[in-house]
Amino acid sequence: MDRTRTAVGFGARGSHLVTPALAVALFATSALADVLDVMRGELERSHQVLSDQKTPIYYLSYEITEDKTASVNGSFGAVTGWNQAETRGLDIDLRVGSPDFDNTRELRSQRGGFPNFRTIVQVPLADEALRTILWYQTDRKYKDALERFTMVRSDEQVSVEADDQSGDFSVEKAEQASEETAVIEVDRAAWEDRVRRFSAPFSASPHVFQANATIWADAETRWYVNTEGSAIKTSSAYYRISISASTRAEDGMVLPRTEQFFSLTPEGLPDDETVMATVRQMVSDLEALREAPLVEPYTGPAMLSGRASGVFFHEILGHRLEGHRQKGATEGQTFRKMVGEAVLPETFSVVFDPTIKRLGGTDLVGAYRYDNQGVKARRVPVIEDGVLTNFLMGRIPIEGFPKSNGHGRKNTGFAPVARQSNLIVEVSQTKTRDELKAQLLAMAEKEGKPFGLLFDRIQGGFTITGRSLPNAFNVTPTVVYRINLDGSEELVRGVDLIGTPLTAFSRIVAAGDDLAVFNGTCGAESGPVPVSAVSPSILVSQIEVQKKDKSQTRLPILSPPGNPASAFGAMLPGSAGARR
């Protein structure tokens, strides 16, 4: 796949009801202490037998991922659901051939890309049941690998010589680690009370037709073993408060607002007053957005807040630095030949560091200790003083970068590829917001523009990295201001931030002295994974916006309950101001 998407949060899973309780530790683990031993024993047996076959395996790994989640949902002051779920999935990486040439090689003549089809195998942790499933699934995986290896060898005979002559797999050192099993702490009654309060203020607005509050927790435990000798157990917890609401302008445009709060501990979530202040601001924003003027397609100077620029860098830069994208025959390979060249202003550096759990008082959800291929996480500088120096690497080698740097990631059921973690933009020379704004206005006036734009809040975005479609990105803002030449700032609506990567990079002019964190979920070919982006506000000399898609459905005919004199009601046929 060559299209990736970033969203602002995780999705709660499951639909099982539990009994109300005071603060409790949900899902106290029932996993046996020797899960790694069971996995390792079956791994060694399978490796020994399959190494003696006519087409032997050269590598085998097992990973079991356990997710235990709980969430409570509310809307307009009422609880709409309580969910609890427990899933446990098995992933097997089995390879025949050699690290230089194996069954996972891209089928170039068929434009089939790297194999990455989601297959979820649910497993128990009881000894004999687990051994049985490992045995049967390994056998199936081996037969599939034989079939694909035949296809790969045939494909090499009919395809032109590959541009990248590197192998298919990197050999890495064995790792040993074990963490205590994380347990999520949930007070159902308190959570239900909070979502009622967080979602209630939206009912006071006659124009808000959708409003939700969610509190969610996830304990993820992973057990991993491979034939290199690695045996790793990691476990971590995540907590999230999500507030979302939408209104609709009279022309049919849906106007959403979303805010997320993430933490690695329940104590790290904000207090009620902080959340309620955010909710009140969201209500105010939604009312103002309904009346805000539309912005027509535009090119010109713009500022992006730290959160907006974090998604900007994630979409247009981060995905194009993922190593396997420099090798795939269908990929655009934007940066493949640009190592050692300047790609950003010399004051900008970019690193990916999954070892950092917290920055500037905010937890980073893109943190982890080991990736999904058993490689230890590490800090990876990719751009230093504006110059491209490195790529994010899983265990798919590319020319000049034969080893993993701990960024082989996936969601359960997918094959891992190089993915982003914690993206951090570092700037050596910064400016205040007032200085950035003054520079923006000076550029707008020089170009004869009546205004510049400020992108303050975003909902997500996507990017296209392949060759078959234009290499472009689309960042979806929810709060945008027009900064007029007199310095006044006016809320506007109806635009998406679009562009192409190399042009966008060349237009970055300066950065602010602030830092903001974007936490969310990134979806790509190895499934949704948690990521963070830390960036200051930036000034761009030229951006392009296009009209946002909008619904053609009329506003509600019925007035909202309890609001007979609302704006919706005033539009009923025969009423004052009715449309004909």
GUPANU-80441 format. One record per residue (C-alpha): residue number from 1; residue in one letter; x, y, z. Coordinates in steps of 0.2 Angstrom, whole numbers, plus 2048, in hexadecimal, padded with zeros to 3 digits. Layout:
N
NUM,A,X,Y,Z
...
//
This chain:
580
1,M,800,800,800
2,D,806,812,7FC
3,R,7F9,81C,806
4,T,7FB,81F,818
5,R,7EF,828,824
6,T,7F1,830,835
7,A,7E3,832,841
8,V,7E1,83B,852
9,G,7DE,82C,85D
10,F,7DC,81A,861
11,G,7CC,810,85E
12,A,7C4,807,86D
13,R,7C1,7F5,86A
14,G,7B5,7E8,871
15,S,7A3,7E7,877
16,H,7A3,7DD,887
17,L,79A,7E4,896
18,V,7A2,7E3,8A8
19,T,79B,7E7,8B9
20,P,79C,7F8,8C0
21,A,7AA,7FA,8CD
22,L,7B5,806,8D6
23,A,7C7,809,8D0
24,V,7CD,7F8,8CB
25,A,7DB,7F0,8C1
26,L,7D2,7E8,8B2
27,F,7D9,7D8,8AA
28,A,7E5,7D3,8B7
29,T,7EF,7C8,8AC
30,S,7EB,7B5,8AA
31,A,7FB,7B2,89F
32,L,806,7A5,8A5
33,A,818,7AA,8AB
34,D,820,79F,89E
35,V,817,7A5,88E
36,L,828,7A9,886
37,D,82E,798,88B
38,V,820,790,882
39,M,822,79A,873
40,R,835,797,873
41,G,833,785,875
42,E,827,783,866
43,L,832,78F,85C
44,E,841,784,85F
45,R,838,774,85A
46,S,830,77C,84A
47,H,841,783,845
48,Q,84A,773,847
49,V,83D,769,83D
50,L,83B,776,82F
51,S,84E,779,82D
52,D,84F,767,827
53,Q,842,769,819
54,K,847,76A,807
55,T,844,77C,807
56,P,84A,781,819
57,I,845,790,823
58,Y,852,79C,829
59,Y,849,7A7,835
60,L,839,7A5,83F
61,S,831,7B1,84C
62,Y,821,7B1,857
63,E,819,7C0,85E
64,I,809,7BF,869
65,T,801,7D0,86C
66,E,7F4,7D1,87A
67,D,7E8,7E1,87B
68,K,7DD,7E3,88A
69,T,7D2,7F3,888
70,A,7C4,7FC,891
71,S,7BB,80B,88C
72,V,7AC,815,890
73,N,7A2,820,884
74,G,797,82F,886
75,S,78C,83B,87C
76,F,783,84B,880
77,G,784,847,893
78,A,77F,835,893
79,V,789,825,893
80,T,788,81B,882
81,G,792,80C,886
82,W,79F,803,890
83,N,7AB,7F7,887
84,Q,7B8,7EA,88D
85,A,7C1,7DF,882
86,E,7D0,7D3,882
87,T,7D9,7CD,872
88,R,7E8,7C3,86F
89,G,7F0,7C1,85E
90,L,7FE,7B7,857
91,D,80A,7BD,849
92,I,817,7B1,841
93,D,826,7B7,836
94,L,82C,7A8,82D
95,R,839,7A9,81F
96,V,840,79D,813
97,G,84F,7A0,807
98,S,85C,7AB,80F
99,P,85E,7BD,816
100,D,863,7C2,804
101,F,854,7BB,7FB
102,D,845,7B4,804
103,N,832,7B1,802
104,T,82E,7C3,808
105,R,836,7CC,7F9
106,E,82B,7D8,7EF
107,L,822,7D0,7E0
108,R,828,7DE,7D4
109,S,820,7D7,7C4
110,Q,80F,7D6,7CC
111,R,811,7E7,7D5
112,G,80C,7DD,7E4
113,G,817,7E6,7F1
114,F,81D,7DE,801
115,P,811,7D1,808
116,N,806,7D9,815
117,F,7F5,7D1,817
118,R,7ED,7D2,828
119,T,7EA,7C1,830
120,I,7E5,7C1,842
121,V,7E7,7B0,84B
122,Q,7E0,7B1,85D
123,V,7E9,7A7,869
124,P,7E8,7A1,87C
125,L,7F6,7A1,888
126,A,7F3,790,88F
127,D,802,785,88C
128,E,7FB,777,881
129,A,7EF,782,878
130,L,7FC,78E,874
131,R,808,781,86E
132,T,7FB,779,863
133,I,7F7,78A,85A
134,L,809,78E,858
135,W,80C,77D,850
136,Y,7FE,77E,844
137,Q,800,790,83F
138,T,813,78E,83C
139,D,80F,77F,831
140,R,803,78A,827
141,K,80F,798,826
142,Y,81D,78D,820
143,K,812,786,811
144,D,80D,798,80D
145,A,81F,79D,80D
146,L,824,78F,801
147,E,816,795,7F5
148,R,81B,7A7,7F5
149,F,82E,7A3,7F4
150,T,82A,79A,7E3
151,M,821,7AA,7DE
152,V,82F,7B5,7E3
153,R,83C,7AA,7D9
154,S,831,7AB,7CA
155,D,82F,7BD,7CB
156,E,841,7C0,7CB
157,Q,843,7B7,7BB
158,V,836,7C2,7B2
159,S,83A,7D3,7BA
160,V,847,7E0,7B5
161,E,856,7E2,7C1
162,A,851,7EA,7D1
163,D,858,7FB,7D5
164,D,85C,7F6,7E7
165,Q,866,7E7,7E8
166,S,865,7E5,7FB
167,G,85F,7D5,803
168,D,84E,7D2,80B
169,F,852,7D0,81E
170,S,85F,7D7,82A
171,V,866,7CC,837
172,E,866,7D4,848
173,K,86D,7D0,859
174,A,862,7C6,866
175,E,859,7D0,873
176,Q,853,7CB,884
177,A,846,7D5,88F
178,S,838,7D3,89A
179,E,82C,7DF,8A1
180,E,81E,7DE,8AE
181,T,80D,7DC,8A7
182,A,804,7ED,8A6
183,V,7F3,7EE,8AD
184,I,7E6,7FC,8A9
185,E,7DD,804,8B8
186,V,7CB,809,8B5
187,D,7BE,811,8C0
188,R,7AE,80D,8B6
189,A,7A3,818,8C0
190,A,7AF,827,8C0
191,W,7B2,825,8AD
192,E,79F,825,8AA
193,D,79D,835,8B4
194,R,7AB,83D,8AB
195,V,7A5,839,899
196,R,794,840,89E
197,R,79B,850,8A4
198,F,7A7,851,895
199,S,79A,84F,888
200,A,78C,858,890
201,P,790,86A,88B
202,F,78E,866,879
203,S,77B,863,87C
204,A,779,876,87F
205,S,77E,87A,86D
206,P,76F,878,861
207,H,77C,876,853
208,V,786,867,859
209,F,77F,857,852
210,Q,78D,84B,858
211,A,797,84B,868
212,N,7A0,83D,870
213,A,7AC,83B,87F
214,T,7B6,82C,882
215,I,7C2,826,88F
216,W,7CC,817,889
217,A,7DA,80C,890
218,D,7E5,7FE,888
219,A,7F1,7F2,890
220,E,7FC,7EB,882
221,T,808,7DC,886
222,R,813,7D5,879
223,W,81D,7C4,879
224,Y,82A,7C2,86C
225,V,836,7B4,868
226,N,841,7B1,858
227,T,84E,7A4,852
228,E,85C,7B1,855
229,G,85A,7AE,867
230,S,84F,7BD,86C
231,A,842,7BB,87A
232,I,838,7CB,87E
233,K,829,7D0,888
234,T,824,7E2,889
235,S,814,7E9,890
236,S,80D,7FB,891
237,A,7FD,804,894
238,Y,7F5,813,88B
239,Y,7E7,81E,891
240,R,7DD,82A,886
241,I,7CF,837,888
242,S,7C7,83C,878
243,I,7BA,84A,875
244,S,7B3,84C,863
245,A,7A4,856,85D
246,S,79D,85C,84C
247,T,792,869,846
248,R,78C,86E,834
249,A,78C,87E,82B
250,E,77D,884,821
251,D,786,87F,811
252,G,787,86D,817
253,M,799,86D,81C
254,V,79C,862,82B
255,L,7A8,86A,837
256,P,7B0,85E,844
257,R,7BB,862,853
258,T,7C5,855,85D
259,E,7D0,856,86C
260,Q,7DA,847,873
261,F,7E4,845,883
262,F,7F0,836,884
263,S,7FA,82F,893
264,L,804,820,898
265,T,7FC,820,8A9
266,P,7EB,824,8B0
267,E,7F2,832,8BA
268,G,7F9,83A,8AB
269,L,7E8,83E,8A4
270,P,7E2,850,8A6
271,D,7D7,855,8B4
272,D,7C4,859,8B1
273,E,7C6,86C,8B0
274,T,7D4,86B,8A3
275,V,7C8,85F,898
276,M,7B9,86A,89B
277,A,7C2,87A,896
278,T,7C7,871,886
279,V,7B4,86C,884
280,R,7AE,87E,886
281,Q,7BB,883,879
282,M,7B5,876,86D
283,V,7A3,87C,86F
284,S,7A8,88E,86C
285,D,7B3,888,85C
286,L,7A4,87E,855
287,E,798,88D,857
288,A,7A5,899,84F
289,L,7A9,88D,841
290,R,797,88C,83B
291,E,798,89F,837
292,A,7AA,89F,831
293,P,7AD,8A4,81F
294,L,7B3,898,812
295,V,7C4,899,80C
296,E,7C6,896,7F9
297,P,7D5,88C,7F2
298,Y,7E5,896,7F6
299,T,7F7,896,7F5
300,G,802,8A1,800
301,P,80B,8A2,811
302,A,805,899,820
303,M,809,895,832
304,L,806,884,839
305,S,804,881,84C
306,G,80F,874,854
307,R,801,867,854
308,A,7FD,86B,842
309,S,810,86B,83D
310,G,812,85A,846
311,V,805,852,83A
312,F,80D,85C,82C
313,F,81E,854,82F
314,H,817,843,833
315,E,80D,842,822
316,I,819,84A,816
317,L,82A,846,81D
318,G,828,837,829
319,H,820,82A,81D
320,R,82D,82E,810
321,L,83B,82A,81C
322,E,834,818,81F
323,G,842,80D,819
324,H,838,800,80E
325,R,830,80F,804
326,Q,842,812,7FD
327,K,841,800,7F6
328,G,830,7FC,7F0
329,A,82E,7FC,7DD
330,T,81D,805,7DF
331,E,823,812,7EB
332,G,827,824,7E6
333,Q,838,822,7F0
334,T,839,835,7F3
335,F,849,835,7FD
336,R,852,825,7F6
337,K,860,82F,7EE
338,M,860,83E,7F9
339,V,86A,838,808
340,G,877,846,80C
341,E,86D,853,803
342,A,864,862,80C
343,V,851,85E,80D
344,L,84C,86B,81A
345,P,853,87C,820
346,E,864,87A,829
347,T,85C,87F,839
348,F,851,870,839
349,S,855,85E,83F
350,V,849,84F,841
351,V,84B,840,84C
352,F,840,831,850
353,D,842,82B,861
354,P,837,81D,868
355,T,841,81D,878
356,I,83A,82D,87F
357,K,829,82B,888
358,R,826,83D,88D
359,L,82B,84E,887
360,G,825,85F,88D
361,G,819,858,899
362,T,810,84D,88C
363,D,811,83A,88A
364,L,816,834,879
365,V,80C,825,873
366,G,819,821,865
367,A,825,81A,873
368,Y,82A,808,874
369,R,839,7FE,87A
370,Y,83A,7F1,86C
371,D,832,7F1,85B
372,N,828,7E3,854
373,Q,837,7DA,84C
374,G,840,7D8,85D
375,V,84C,7E7,85A
376,K,84F,7F3,868
377,A,848,805,866
378,R,855,813,864
379,R,856,825,85F
380,V,858,827,84C
381,P,85D,838,845
382,V,857,839,834
383,I,85A,84B,82F
384,E,869,855,837
385,D,86A,868,834
386,G,85F,866,825
387,V,868,857,81D
388,L,861,846,81B
389,T,86B,839,823
390,N,861,82A,827
391,F,851,820,825
392,L,845,817,831
393,M,84A,805,82F
394,G,841,7F4,833
395,R,849,7E4,82E
396,I,847,7E7,81B
397,P,858,7ED,815
398,I,85B,7FB,808
399,E,86B,800,800
400,G,876,809,80C
401,F,86B,804,81B
402,P,86D,7F2,81E
403,K,867,7F1,830
404,S,858,7F5,83A
405,N,857,804,846
406,G,848,7FE,850
407,H,83A,804,845
408,G,832,7F4,83F
409,R,820,7F6,845
410,K,80F,7EF,842
411,N,7FE,7EC,849
412,T,7F8,7DA,84D
413,G,7F6,7D0,83E
414,F,801,7DA,832
415,A,813,7D7,82D
416,P,81F,7E5,834
417,V,827,7F2,829
418,A,830,802,82D
419,R,824,80E,836
420,Q,825,81F,840
421,S,826,820,853
422,N,829,831,85C
423,L,82D,83E,84F
424,I,836,84D,856
425,V,83A,85D,84D
426,E,849,866,854
427,V,84D,878,84F
428,S,85D,882,853
429,Q,856,893,84F
430,T,844,897,854
431,K,839,8A7,854
432,T,82A,8AC,85F
433,R,819,8AB,859
434,D,818,8BE,856
435,E,828,8BD,84C
436,L,821,8AF,841
437,K,810,8B8,83F
438,A,819,8C8,83A
439,Q,824,8BE,82D
440,L,814,8B6,827
441,L,80B,8C7,824
442,A,81B,8CE,81B
443,M,81B,8C0,80F
444,A,808,8C1,80C
445,E,80A,8D4,808
446,K,819,8D1,7FD
447,E,80F,8C4,7F3
448,G,800,8CF,7F2
449,K,7F5,8C3,7FD
450,P,7E8,8CB,808
451,F,7EC,8BE,816
452,G,7F6,8AF,81B
453,L,7EF,89F,824
454,L,7F2,898,835
455,F,7EE,885,837
456,D,7EB,883,849
457,R,7E2,872,84C
458,I,7E2,862,841
459,Q,7D8,852,841
460,G,7E4,847,837
461,G,7EA,845,825
462,F,7F1,839,818
463,T,7FF,838,80C
464,I,802,82E,7FC
465,T,813,827,7F9
466,G,811,81C,7EA
467,R,815,81F,7D8
468,S,804,81B,7D1
469,L,7FC,82B,7D8
470,P,802,83C,7DB
471,N,80E,83D,7EA
472,A,804,849,7F4
473,F,7FE,84B,806
474,N,7ED,852,80D
475,V,7ED,859,81F
476,T,7DC,85B,826
477,P,7DB,86B,831
478,T,7CC,86F,83C
479,V,7D0,880,843
480,V,7D8,88C,836
481,Y,7DA,89F,838
482,R,7DC,8AC,82A
483,I,7E9,8B9,830
484,N,7E5,8C9,827
485,L,7F2,8D6,823
486,D,7ED,8E1,831
487,G,7F1,8D3,83D
488,S,7E0,8CD,842
489,E,7DC,8BB,842
490,E,7CB,8B4,83B
491,L,7C5,8A2,83D
492,V,7C1,89A,82C
493,R,7BC,889,826
494,G,7BB,87E,817
495,V,7CD,87A,812
496,D,7D9,86B,811
497,L,7EC,86E,812
498,I,7F3,865,802
499,G,803,864,7F9
500,T,812,85A,7F3
501,P,821,856,7FE
502,L,830,85D,7F6
503,T,827,86D,7F2
504,A,821,86E,804
505,F,832,86B,80C
506,S,83A,879,801
507,R,82D,886,808
508,I,830,884,81A
509,V,838,894,820
510,A,839,895,833
511,A,833,88D,844
512,G,82C,893,854
513,D,832,891,865
514,D,824,887,86B
515,L,822,874,86B
516,A,812,86A,869
517,V,80E,857,869
518,F,802,84E,85E
519,N,7FE,83C,864
520,G,7F4,831,859
521,T,7F3,821,84F
522,C,7FB,81F,83E
523,G,7F3,813,831
524,A,7FE,80B,823
525,E,802,7FA,81C
526,S,806,7F2,82C
527,G,7F7,7F8,835
528,P,7F3,806,841
529,V,802,80A,84E
530,P,803,818,85B
531,V,80E,827,856
532,S,813,838,85D
533,A,819,847,854
534,V,822,855,85E
535,S,824,866,854
536,P,825,878,856
537,S,819,884,84C
538,I,820,887,83B
539,L,81F,895,82D
540,V,81D,88F,81B
541,S,820,89B,80D
542,Q,813,893,802
543,I,805,886,805
544,E,7F6,881,7FB
545,V,7E5,87D,801
546,Q,7D6,876,7F9
547,K,7C4,876,7FC
548,K,7BE,869,80A
549,D,7B2,85C,805
550,K,7A0,860,80B
551,S,790,857,80D
552,Q,782,85B,802
553,T,775,856,80F
554,R,769,864,815
555,L,76A,869,827
556,P,75D,860,833
557,I,74B,864,82F
558,L,746,861,841
559,S,74D,86D,84E
560,P,757,865,85C
561,P,74E,85F,86C
562,G,74B,86D,878
563,N,750,87B,86B
564,P,740,87F,862
565,A,747,890,85D
566,S,758,88A,857
567,A,760,88F,847
568,F,75B,87E,840
569,G,749,881,844
570,A,749,892,83D
571,M,74D,88A,82C
572,L,73D,880,82C
573,P,732,883,81D
574,G,727,892,820
575,S,731,899,82E
576,A,73B,8A9,82D
577,G,74A,8A8,823
578,A,745,897,81B
579,R,74E,892,80B
580,R,744,88F,7FC
//
